[in-house]
């Protein structure tokens, strides 16, 4: 899958692990040019590249994706992980993999926003 990790998700740890699992991953924290980039611009970037956005910024991106849906704009997908503990790398990976397993084709994500949990069931 083509993914984009929003700021505050470790590119070094999470992106590397996802890449090792065969995913094509870009990460905001690995790209200096994206420092301070507005949330709306991040969603536009990921949509333009056909990448699913993975973020813990639930408050802002839930609002933005809802606004896009209401106006007929379609993004490439969004995985929202609330209440992240930055030390819970394994849990975040499990949450992302579970969301991707539930919707296994890149095109399944078009316009889809998924709230997931990083905690063990």
Residue pairs with C-beta under 8 A, 6 or more apart in sequence:
1 23
1 24
1 52
1 100
1 106
1 109
2 23
2 24
2 49
2 50
2 51
2 52
2 76
2 106
3 18
3 23
3 24
3 25
3 26
3 51
3 52
3 53
3 54
3 96
4 25
4 26
4 27
4 28
4 42
4 45
4 46
4 49
4 51
4 52
4 53
4 54
5 11
5 14
5 15
5 25
5 26
5 27
5 28
5 29
5 54
5 55
6 28
6 42
6 53
6 54
6 55
6 56
6 57
6 61
7 28
7 29
7 34
7 57
8 29
8 56
8 57
8 84
8 86
9 15
9 27
9 28
9 29
9 54
9 55
9 56
9 84
9 92
10 27
10 29
10 86
10 89
11 25
11 27
11 28
11 29
11 30
12 29
12 30
13 89
14 27
14 89
14 92
14 93
14 96
15 25
15 26
15 27
15 30
17 89
17 93
18 25
18 93
18 96
19 25
21 97
24 51
26 49
26 51
28 34
28 37
28 42
34 42
34 45
37 45
39 57
39 60
39 61
39 64
40 64
42 53
43 53
43 61
43 64
43 65
43 68
43 75
43 78
46 52
46 53
46 75
46 76
47 74
47 75
47 76
49 76
50 76
50 106
51 76
51 77
52 76
52 77
52 78
52 79
52 100
52 106
52 109
53 61
53 75
53 76
53 77
53 78
53 79
54 78
54 79
54 81
54 96
55 61
55 78
55 79
55 80
55 81
56 80
56 81
56 82
56 83
56 84
57 80
58 80
58 81
58 82
58 115
61 78
61 80
61 113
62 80
62 113
62 115
65 75
65 78
65 113
66 113
68 74
68 75
69 111
69 113
74 110
74 111
75 110
75 111
75 113
76 109
76 110
77 103
77 109
77 110
77 111
77 112
77 113
77 114
78 112
78 113
78 114
79 95
79 96
79 99
79 114
79 116
80 113
80 114
80 115
80 116
81 92
81 95
81 96
81 116
81 117
81 118
82 115
82 117
83 118
84 92
84 118
85 91
85 118
88 118
91 118
91 119
91 120
92 118
94 118
94 120
95 116
95 117
95 118
96 116
98 116
99 114
99 116
102 114
103 109
103 112
103 114
